[in-house]
Amino acid sequence: MEQTARFISRPRRIEELRDFGIGVLRPYQIVSTVCLSRMDYENFVTDLLADRAFLENVPGCGEDGPLVRCLCVTCRGRDSVLVLPDGTGHVALAALV
């Protein structure tokens, strides 16, 4: 079964990802997972557009037609965020799992 998520272009905060009225439903494949500390995760989800070293040059991430090959950013006990990095340390697309 194909997994899908509602991806939003360049969201600022995690709250934007919870608004099911916006974004595009697309199939995705997770190519890598990053588990952040609570502090780093909170910092990440409160400013998704900030420059992040872990988003630079992630191998295998990209768009293949409608399929989004993405990074899964997690923290124990928190929502996982699917991220398509733009290659320069920024979020191009993001969605909640």
DARAVEN-V826003 format. One record per pair of residues at least 4 apart in sequence whose C-alpha atoms are under 6 Angstrom apart, sorted by the first residue. I is the first residue (numbers start at 0). J is the second residue. D is the distance in whole Angstrom. If there is no record, write none. Layout:
i & j & d
I & J & D
I & J & D
This chain:
i & j & d
2 & 26 & 6
3 & 25 & 5
3 & 26 & 4
3 & 27 & 6
4 & 24 & 5
4 & 25 & 6
5 & 22 & 5
5 & 23 & 5
5 & 24 & 4
5 & 94 & 6
6 & 22 & 5
6 & 23 & 5
6 & 92 & 6
6 & 93 & 5
6 & 94 & 5
7 & 22 & 5
7 & 92 & 5
7 & 93 & 5
8 & 91 & 6
8 & 92 & 5
9 & 90 & 6
9 & 91 & 5
9 & 92 & 6
11 & 46 & 6
11 & 47 & 5
11 & 48 & 6
12 & 44 & 6
12 & 45 & 5
12 & 46 & 5
12 & 47 & 6
13 & 44 & 5
16 & 94 & 6
26 & 66 & 5
27 & 66 & 5
27 & 67 & 5
27 & 68 & 6
28 & 68 & 5
29 & 68 & 6
29 & 69 & 5
29 & 70 & 6
30 & 69 & 6
30 & 70 & 6
31 & 70 & 5
32 & 70 & 6
32 & 71 & 5
32 & 72 & 6
33 & 72 & 5
34 & 73 & 5
34 & 74 & 5
35 & 39 & 6
35 & 40 & 5
35 & 74 & 5
36 & 40 & 6
43 & 47 & 6
48 & 89 & 6
50 & 88 & 5
50 & 89 & 5
51 & 88 & 5
52 & 88 & 6
54 & 84 & 6
54 & 88 & 4
55 & 86 & 5
55 & 87 & 5
55 & 88 & 4
56 & 86 & 5
60 & 68 & 5
60 & 69 & 5
61 & 68 & 5
62 & 66 & 6
62 & 67 & 5
69 & 82 & 5
69 & 83 & 5
70 & 81 & 6
70 & 82 & 5
71 & 80 & 6
71 & 81 & 5
72 & 79 & 6
72 & 80 & 5
73 & 79 & 5
79 & 96 & 6
80 & 94 & 6
80 & 95 & 5
81 & 93 & 5
81 & 94 & 5
81 & 95 & 6
82 & 92 & 6
82 & 93 & 5
83 & 91 & 6
83 & 92 & 5
84 & 89 & 6
84 & 90 & 5
84 & 91 & 5
85 & 89 & 6
85 & 90 & 6
85 & 91 & 5
